[in-house]
Amino acid sequence: MIGKPKIVIPTIGLMTLNQYTNENRKNRFGGAAKKKEATQICALHTKKAMREGFKINSLPVNLQFDWYAKDKRTDPDNLAFMKKYLLDGFQNAGLIENDNWATIHGWTETFHIDKKNPRVEITEITPSDPIGQPTPKYS
């Protein structure tokens, strides 16, 4: 693998916040079923990345989420809602034990357009990374 190890998850098939809300309005169990499906997709891609060398080096972790949307019709905050599936998928895959305060320190996000390959790329941020400096640890 060239460059920093990362998890790459296609966002096709993962619901935005608006889609998730609509599923819950249709059927009180609809949102839960779709969330479970999305979490399983994220877990599969996380396991693949782990086999290719992705690991968390220190806890609590700081993560970088690079979102690639196919167009600008979906607001960035709507895309970022997918983090719920991602973090739960990390747990299901065994990458992290929990997505609580002891495990997740924070994250940064950027948003881009890639019409042919909508996805999210996740990397661990370390203090020497130029893309972001972790905030001071909370007490």
C-alpha positions as CSV (number, residue, x, y, z in Angstrom):
1,M,0.0,0.0,0.0
2,I,1.4,3.4,-1.0
3,G,1.0,6.3,1.4
4,K,-0.7,6.3,4.8
5,P,-3.0,3.4,5.5
6,K,-6.7,4.3,5.2
7,I,-10.2,2.9,5.1
8,V,-12.1,3.6,1.9
9,I,-15.8,3.1,2.0
10,P,-18.1,3.7,-1.0
11,T,-21.0,5.9,0.1
12,I,-23.5,4.6,-2.5
13,G,-26.0,2.7,-0.4
14,L,-25.3,4.5,2.9
15,M,-28.1,6.8,3.9
16,T,-27.8,10.5,4.6
17,L,-29.5,12.0,7.6
18,N,-32.5,13.1,5.4
19,Q,-32.9,9.6,4.0
20,Y,-32.6,8.0,7.5
21,T,-35.3,10.4,8.8
22,N,-37.6,9.5,5.9
23,E,-37.1,5.8,6.6
24,N,-38.1,6.3,10.2
25,R,-41.2,8.2,9.1
26,K,-42.3,5.4,6.8
27,N,-41.9,2.6,9.4
28,R,-40.7,2.7,12.9
29,F,-38.4,-0.2,12.3
30,G,-37.3,0.9,8.8
31,G,-34.5,3.2,10.0
32,A,-33.1,0.5,12.3
33,A,-33.0,-2.1,9.5
34,K,-31.3,0.3,7.1
35,K,-28.8,1.4,9.8
36,K,-27.9,-2.2,10.4
37,E,-27.3,-2.8,6.7
38,A,-25.2,0.4,6.4
39,T,-23.1,-0.6,9.5
40,Q,-22.5,-4.1,8.0
41,I,-21.2,-2.5,4.8
42,C,-18.9,-0.3,6.8
43,A,-17.6,-3.2,8.8
44,L,-16.8,-5.2,5.7
45,H,-14.8,-2.4,4.2
46,T,-13.1,-1.8,7.6
47,K,-12.1,-5.5,7.8
48,K,-10.6,-5.2,4.3
49,A,-8.6,-2.2,5.2
50,M,-7.4,-4.0,8.4
51,R,-6.1,-6.9,6.3
52,E,-4.3,-4.4,4.2
53,G,-2.5,-2.9,7.2
54,F,-4.9,-0.2,8.7
55,K,-4.7,0.0,12.5
56,I,-5.3,2.5,15.2
57,N,-1.9,3.4,16.8
58,S,-3.0,5.2,19.9
59,L,-6.2,5.9,21.9
60,P,-8.1,8.1,22.1
61,V,-7.8,8.4,18.3
62,N,-8.1,11.5,16.1
63,L,-9.6,10.7,12.7
64,Q,-9.6,12.5,9.3
65,F,-12.7,12.0,7.2
66,D,-12.4,12.9,3.6
67,W,-15.8,12.9,2.0
68,Y,-16.2,12.6,-1.8
69,A,-19.7,13.3,-3.0
70,K,-20.9,12.7,-6.6
71,D,-22.3,16.3,-6.7
72,K,-23.2,19.2,-4.4
73,R,-26.9,18.4,-4.1
74,T,-26.3,16.8,-0.6
75,D,-25.2,19.2,2.1
76,P,-22.0,18.3,3.9
77,D,-23.7,17.9,7.3
78,N,-26.1,15.3,5.7
79,L,-23.1,13.3,4.4
80,A,-21.3,13.6,7.7
81,F,-24.2,11.8,9.4
82,M,-22.8,8.6,7.9
83,K,-20.1,8.7,10.6
84,K,-22.6,6.9,12.8
85,Y,-22.5,3.8,10.5
86,L,-18.7,4.2,10.1
87,L,-17.9,4.2,13.8
88,D,-20.4,1.4,14.5
89,G,-18.8,-0.6,11.6
90,F,-15.3,0.0,13.1
91,Q,-16.6,-1.7,16.3
92,N,-18.2,-4.6,14.5
93,A,-15.0,-5.2,12.6
94,G,-12.9,-5.1,15.8
95,L,-10.9,-2.0,14.9
96,I,-12.1,-0.3,18.0
97,E,-13.7,-1.7,21.2
98,N,-16.2,1.2,21.5
99,D,-16.9,4.6,20.0
100,N,-17.0,6.4,23.4
101,W,-15.0,9.2,24.8
102,A,-12.1,6.9,25.9
103,T,-11.7,5.7,22.3
104,I,-12.6,8.7,20.1
105,H,-10.9,12.0,20.8
106,G,-12.1,13.9,17.7
107,W,-12.0,14.2,14.0
108,T,-11.6,16.6,11.1
109,E,-13.6,16.5,7.9
110,T,-13.1,17.8,4.4
111,F,-15.6,17.6,1.5
112,H,-14.9,17.1,-2.2
113,I,-16.6,16.1,-5.4
114,D,-15.9,12.9,-7.3
115,K,-18.7,12.2,-9.8
116,K,-17.4,8.7,-10.6
117,N,-16.4,7.4,-7.2
118,P,-18.4,8.8,-4.2
119,R,-16.7,7.6,-1.0
120,V,-15.3,8.4,2.4
121,E,-11.6,7.9,3.2
122,I,-10.6,7.6,6.8
123,T,-7.1,8.0,8.2
124,E,-5.7,8.4,11.7
125,I,-4.3,11.8,12.5
126,T,-1.1,11.9,14.4
127,P,0.6,15.0,15.8
128,S,3.1,15.2,12.9
129,D,0.4,15.1,10.2
130,P,0.2,18.4,8.2
131,I,-3.5,17.9,7.5
132,G,-4.6,18.6,11.1
133,Q,-3.2,19.0,14.5
134,P,-5.1,17.1,17.2
135,T,-6.7,19.3,19.8
136,P,-5.3,19.1,23.4
137,K,-6.5,16.1,25.3
138,Y,-9.5,16.8,27.5
139,S,-9.5,15.9,31.2
